[in-house]
Amino acid sequence: MTSPCDAQAPDRETAACIADLQACRICAPRFAATATAHEPRPVAWFAPGARVLIAGQAPGARVHASGRPFTDASGDRLRAWLGLTEAEFYDRARIAIVPMAFCFPGYDAKGADLPPPPICARTWRDRVLGHLPQVRMALAVGEAAQRWHIGPGSMTGRVTEWRSHAARGIWPLPHPSWRNSGWLRRNPWFEADLLPELRAGLRDVLESRE
């Protein structure tokens, strides 16, 4: 299968990483046992040279169908938070989208999203991030990504302390799911204080010629 990143990933080592990732079937038995009983479909969306890393959770059902990350309402909200157009957001030469699990984990018997299988990050994350040496800014979107990139604590606690994390180049964000709309209403400082700073910092990184 040809990767959507291949045109922007000319080096052989990265191309080999992408090919291996897209061939991964380590979670096939796990997915077959879910309510959706789906096949693995790793969604790879990264290329060397990217300056911004979006570390998400895992693809949803719509992303599983499209093969393109954040092609859903959560993606619309995230792009609005970042102040990016779709063309900017999906420019792999500048932005790498590397979730904690590359495949849709499926639904449980009640129709709720299953969490990202930890084995995916253990197997792939360090190898993929090793192909992104130019990253200067990382967005840790959601609890699983924050645990990996920041460490223990609560999601609210990490986002509340965003200034100290941003000083290290890591911006903790709640997941842009509609399920977090109540959290956003209870924490108006997120949109009033954090997002303007995030957009300005993101522009600086993306437009810098250094």
Secondary structure, DSSP 4 states (H G I P E B T S, - for coil): ---TTGGG--SHHHHHHHHHHHT--TTHHHHHTSSS-PPP----B--TT--EEEE-S---HHHHHHSSTT-SHHHHHHHHHHT--HHHHT-TTTEEE--SSSS---B-TTSPBPPPPHHHHHHHHHHHHTT-TT--EEEEESHHHHHHHT-SS-HHHHHHTHHHHHTTTEEEE---SGGGHHHHHH-THIIIIIHHHHHHHHHHHHH---
